[in-house]
Amino acid sequence: MNQTPRLGDTLREILAQTPSQAQSKTLLQLLSEPDIKVPFLWGEIFPKGEFLGIVGKSGVNKSTFCRQLCLSIASRQTAFLNDELTPTYGKAMYCFSEENENWIRRYLRKNCNGIEYNMRDLENMTVVNMQNFDTGEEMLTFFREELSRQKFDLIVIDSYSDFIVKFNAKLNDNDSIRVLKSQIEFLKDGGCSILFNHHTSDKASALGTFLGANAFKQIVRSQLEIFDGGAEWGVWDCESSCNALD
């Protein structure tokens, strides 16, 4: 008499046929495998499918940079600030918190100047007011629903501090930031890059000295810092103890 296999037995069979991702390797085995080429969204600065950061003092055009990058992706530009731009889906999301919708509308009208685009390209950029969400869970529900409908190359969180407070995370608390990171990992699905805009202290005299710097660096894979004046900028690699690349 044939019996219907139990769910647990079926799962065990599937797992038995699936290669273990935790299987150990010798160093020789590891180094014998080919390196996997890292795909980048912008130049060799912003990798795809990673958490990224842009930092700088007030007034150095961090938000302008973020909006222009979103617009460049939405309008399928092939370059941004003279570096290659290689979006997969041609869609971006800009989440703002520090201005009301009227000001964001005015800023985006100016941001559109100088970019060649069709009117339908503007449908490829989604604009979200983070103040419409009372809690982090409400934001996560929105993101899940939105990402189930369409894929994005870039999601900008402007600003980082306003975002994390929705999750009761603190700038200088590494533990709460690690918990937050695990909650938002799904945002990177499909190769989407997540760019956090974070302010440095206006009183800081050295580069890379900003509130919650250590906790922020443990989230981001690549960090770009815009210096005073807005015209000069540099890329900082958080994996290399923030040694300047350019």
Secondary structure, DSSP 8 states (H G I E B T S, - for coil): ------HHHHHHHHHHHS--TT----HHHHHHS------EEETTTEETTSEEEEEE-TTS-HHHHHHHHHHHHHTT-SEETTEEB--SS--EEEEE-SS-HHHHHHHHHHHHTT----GGGGGGEEEEEGGG-SSHHHHHHHHHHHHHH---SEEEEE-HHHHHHTTT--TT-HHHHHHHHHHSGGGGGGG-EEEEEEE--TT--STT--TTHHHHHHH-SEEEEE-TTSS-EEEEEGGGTTEE--
